[in-house]
């Protein structure tokens, strides 16, 4: 699936990632589109702590 990853401060890339497998008692929901929010902007600018290769776009 297509995802937006924050590789480092100021470095966002569109990448292909594996579709996650749900654990027992979880479901997998197909999302048609997702956006970014203010937190993602702060992560991009290094204004919030983050780990490398974080997938952004939780606003669906």
DSSP file (Angstrom, degrees, kcal/mol; ACC not computed):
  #  RESIDUE AA STRUCTURE BP1 BP2  ACC     N-H-->O    O-->H-N    N-H-->O    O-->H-N    TCO  KAPPA ALPHA  PHI   PSI    X-CA   Y-CA   Z-CA
    1    1 A X              0   0    0      0, 0.0    16,-3.0     0, 0.0     2,-0.3   0.000 360.0 360.0 360.0 161.2    0.0    0.0    0.0
    2    2 A X  E     +A   16   0A   0     14,-0.2     2,-0.3    12,-0.0    14,-0.2  -0.682 360.0 169.1 -88.4 137.1    1.1    3.6   -0.4
    3    3 A X  E     -A   15   0A   0     12,-2.7    12,-2.9    -2,-0.3     2,-0.6  -0.961  34.2-126.0-143.2 159.9    2.2    5.6    2.6
    4    4 A X  E     -AB  14  56A   0     52,-0.5    52,-3.0    -2,-0.3     2,-0.4  -0.955  32.4-168.0-107.4 121.1    3.8    8.9    3.5
    5    5 A X  E     -AB  13  55A   0      8,-2.9     8,-2.5    -2,-0.6     2,-0.9  -0.908  22.3-138.4-115.6 138.9    6.9    8.4    5.7
    6    6 A X  E     +AB  12  54A   0     48,-3.0    47,-1.6    -2,-0.4    48,-1.0  -0.840  24.1 176.3 -88.3 106.9    8.9   10.9    7.6
    7    7 A X  E     -     0   0A   0      4,-2.7     2,-0.3    -2,-0.9    -1,-0.2   0.841  65.6 -29.6 -81.8 -35.2   12.5    9.8    7.1
    8    8 A X  E >  S-A   11   0A   0      3,-1.2     3,-2.6    -3,-0.1    -1,-0.3  -0.950  94.1 -49.0-166.4 172.8   14.0   12.7    9.0
    9    9 A X  T 3  S+     0   0    0     -2,-0.3    36,-0.2     1,-0.3    35,-0.1  -0.367 130.7   6.7 -55.3 124.8   13.3   16.4    9.7
   10   10 A X  T 3  S+     0   0    0     34,-2.1     2,-0.5    33,-0.2    -1,-0.3   0.538 108.7 104.1  79.1   7.1   12.3   18.0    6.4
   11   11 A X  E <   +A    8   0A   0     -3,-2.6    -4,-2.7    33,-0.1    -3,-1.2  -0.840  38.4 162.6-128.8  94.5   12.4   14.6    4.5
   12   12 A X  E     -A    6   0A   0     -2,-0.5     2,-0.3    -6,-0.2    -6,-0.2  -0.930  12.9-177.1-111.1 135.0    8.9   13.2    3.7
   13   13 A X  E     -A    5   0A   0     -8,-2.5    -8,-2.9    -2,-0.4     2,-0.5  -0.968  29.2-125.5-133.6 147.1    8.6   10.4    1.0
   14   14 A X  E     +A    4   0A   0     -2,-0.3     2,-0.3   -10,-0.2   -10,-0.2  -0.819  45.0 169.7 -86.2 126.0    5.9    8.5   -0.6
   15   15 A X  E     -A    3   0A   0    -12,-2.9   -12,-2.7    -2,-0.5     2,-0.5  -0.903  37.1-115.0-136.1 160.8    6.7    4.8   -0.2
   16   16 A X  E     +A    2   0A   0     -2,-0.3     2,-0.3   -14,-0.2   -14,-0.2  -0.865  37.8 177.9 -95.2 132.5    5.2    1.3   -0.7
   17   17 A X        -     0   0    0    -16,-3.0     2,-0.1    -2,-0.5     3,-0.0  -0.906  34.6 -91.9-129.9 159.4    4.7   -0.6    2.6
   18   18 A X        -     0   0    0     -2,-0.3     2,-0.3     1,-0.1     3,-0.0  -0.384  44.9-105.6 -67.2 147.2    3.2   -4.0    3.3
   19   19 A X        -     0   0    0      1,-0.1    -1,-0.1    -2,-0.1     0, 0.0  -0.613  45.1-113.0 -70.3 129.6   -0.5   -4.2    4.2
   20   20 A X        -     0   0    0     -2,-0.3     2,-0.6     1,-0.1    -1,-0.1  -0.302  20.5-132.1 -66.9 149.9   -0.7   -4.7    8.0
   21   21 A X        -     0   0    0     -3,-0.0     2,-0.1     7,-0.0    -1,-0.1  -0.905  23.5-125.1-101.2 123.9   -2.0   -8.0    9.3
   22   22 A X        -     0   0    0     -2,-0.6     3,-0.1     4,-0.1     6,-0.1  -0.393  21.4-128.7 -69.0 144.4   -4.6   -7.6   12.0
   23   23 A X    >   -     0   0    0      1,-0.2     3,-1.9     4,-0.1    -1,-0.1  -0.282  48.8 -61.8 -79.1 173.1   -4.0   -9.4   15.3
   24   24 A X  T 3  S+     0   0    0      1,-0.3    -1,-0.2    -2,-0.1     3,-0.1  -0.329 128.6  18.2 -56.9 137.4   -6.6  -11.6   16.9
   25   25 A X  T 3  S+     0   0    0      1,-0.3     2,-0.3    -3,-0.1    -1,-0.3   0.629 108.3 104.2  70.5  16.6   -9.6   -9.6   17.9
   26   26 A X    <   -     0   0    0     -3,-1.9     2,-0.3    -4,-0.0    -1,-0.3  -0.816  56.5-147.9-117.6 163.4   -8.6   -6.8   15.5
   27   27 A X        -     0   0    0     -2,-0.3     2,-0.5    -3,-0.1    -4,-0.1  -0.900  11.5-130.3-126.8 159.9  -10.0   -5.8   12.1
   28   28 A X        -     0   0    0     -2,-0.3     2,-0.5    -6,-0.1    -7,-0.0  -0.956  21.3-162.1-111.5 124.7   -8.4   -4.3    9.0
   29   29 A X        -     0   0    0     -2,-0.5     2,-0.6     2,-0.0    -2,-0.0  -0.914  16.0-132.9-110.0 129.2  -10.2   -1.3    7.5
   30   30 A X        -     0   0    0     -2,-0.5     2,-0.5     2,-0.0    -2,-0.0  -0.718  21.3-158.4 -82.1 121.1   -9.5   -0.2    3.9
   31   31 A X        -     0   0    0     -2,-0.6     3,-0.1     1,-0.1    -2,-0.0  -0.878  10.4-162.9-102.1 127.1   -9.0    3.6    3.9
   32   32 A X  S    S-     0   0    0     -2,-0.5     2,-0.3     1,-0.3    -1,-0.1   0.851  73.6  -4.0 -76.7 -35.8   -9.5    5.3    0.5
   33   33 A X        -     0   0    0     27,-0.1     2,-0.3     2,-0.0    -1,-0.3  -0.990  58.8-169.6-157.1 150.6   -7.7    8.5    1.4
   34   34 A X        -     0   0    0     -2,-0.3    26,-0.2    -3,-0.1     2,-0.2  -0.983   9.8-154.2-141.1 151.3   -6.0   10.1    4.4
   35   35 A X  B     -C   59   0B   0     24,-2.2    24,-1.3    -2,-0.3     2,-0.3  -0.606  20.1-107.5-116.2 179.0   -4.7   13.6    5.1
   36   36 A X        -     0   0    0     -2,-0.2     2,-0.2    21,-0.2    20,-0.0  -0.701  29.4-156.7-103.1 161.5   -2.1   15.2    7.3
   37   37 A X     >  -     0   0    0     -2,-0.3     4,-1.6     1,-0.0     3,-0.3  -0.667  39.7 -83.2-126.5-176.2   -2.8   17.3   10.3
   38   38 A X  H  > S+     0   0    0      1,-0.2     4,-2.2    -2,-0.2     5,-0.2   0.841 125.3  58.3 -59.8 -35.4   -1.0   19.9   12.3
   39   39 A X  H  > S+     0   0    0      1,-0.2     4,-2.4     2,-0.2    -1,-0.2   0.912 103.6  52.5 -62.0 -41.9    0.9   17.3   14.2
   40   40 A X  H  > S+     0   0    0     -3,-0.3     4,-2.4     1,-0.2    -1,-0.2   0.889 108.0  51.8 -61.0 -39.1    2.4   15.9   11.0
   41   41 A X  H  X S+     0   0    0     -4,-1.6     4,-1.8     2,-0.2    -1,-0.2   0.916 109.7  49.0 -62.3 -44.2    3.5   19.4   10.0
   42   42 A X  H  <>S+     0   0    0     -4,-2.2     5,-2.9     1,-0.2     6,-0.7   0.883 110.0  51.5 -64.3 -38.1    5.2   19.8   13.4
   43   43 A X  H ><5S+     0   0    0     -4,-2.4     3,-1.3     3,-0.2    -2,-0.2   0.924 107.9  52.6 -62.7 -43.9    6.9   16.5   12.9
   44   44 A X  H 3<5S+     0   0    0     -4,-2.4   -34,-2.1     1,-0.3    -2,-0.2   0.881 112.3  44.9 -57.7 -40.5    8.2   17.5    9.5
   45   45 A X  T 3<5S-     0   0    0     -4,-1.8    -1,-0.3   -36,-0.2    -2,-0.2   0.426 115.3-115.1 -86.7   1.1    9.7   20.7   10.9
   46   46 A X  T < 5S+     0   0    0     -3,-1.3    -3,-0.2    -4,-0.4    -2,-0.1   0.726  78.8 127.3  74.7  21.2   11.2   18.8   13.9
   47   47 A X      < +     0   0    0     -5,-2.9     2,-0.3    -6,-0.2    -4,-0.2   0.600  69.4  42.3 -88.4 -12.2    9.1   20.7   16.4
   48   48 A X  S    S-     0   0    0     -6,-0.7    -2,-0.1    -9,-0.1     2,-0.1  -0.967  96.7-102.5-127.2 146.9    7.8   17.5   18.0
   49   49 A X        +     0   0    0     -2,-0.3     2,-0.3    -3,-0.0    -2,-0.1  -0.418  50.5 164.0 -67.3 145.7    9.9   14.4   18.9
   50   50 A X        -     0   0    0     -2,-0.1     2,-0.3    -7,-0.1     3,-0.0  -0.975  35.8-114.9-154.6 163.0    9.5   11.5   16.5
   51   51 A X    >   -     0   0    0     -2,-0.3     3,-0.9     1,-0.1   -45,-0.1  -0.775  46.2 -92.5 -99.4 150.2   11.2    8.3   15.4
   52   52 A X  T 3  S+     0   0    0     -2,-0.3   -45,-0.2     1,-0.2   -44,-0.1  -0.270 106.5  21.3 -60.0 147.9   12.7    7.8   11.9
   53   53 A X  T 3  S+     0   0    0    -47,-1.6     2,-0.2     1,-0.2    -1,-0.2   0.711  80.1 166.2  68.6  26.1   10.4    6.3    9.3
   54   54 A X  E <   -B    6   0A   0    -48,-1.0   -48,-3.0    -3,-0.9     2,-0.5  -0.525  37.1-125.3 -70.3 133.6    7.2    7.2   11.0
   55   55 A X  E     -B    5   0A   0     -2,-0.2   -50,-0.2   -50,-0.2     2,-0.2  -0.715  30.2-158.0 -81.5 127.6    4.1    6.8    8.7
   56   56 A X  E     +B    4   0A   0    -52,-3.0   -52,-0.5    -2,-0.5   -20,-0.1  -0.487  50.9  74.8 -98.2 169.9    2.1   10.0    8.7
   57   57 A X        +     0   0    0     -2,-0.2   -21,-0.2   -54,-0.1    -1,-0.1   0.941  32.2 156.7  95.8  64.3   -1.5   10.7    7.8
   58   58 A X        +     0   0    0      1,-0.1     2,-1.4   -24,-0.1   -22,-0.1   0.388  46.8 101.8 -97.5   3.8   -3.9    9.6   10.5
   59   59 A X  B      C   35   0B   0    -24,-1.3   -24,-2.2     1,-0.2    -1,-0.1  -0.651 360.0 360.0 -90.8  83.0   -6.7   12.0    9.5
   60   60 A X              0   0    0     -2,-1.4    -1,-0.2   -26,-0.2   -27,-0.1   0.375 360.0 360.0-120.6 360.0   -9.0    9.6    7.6
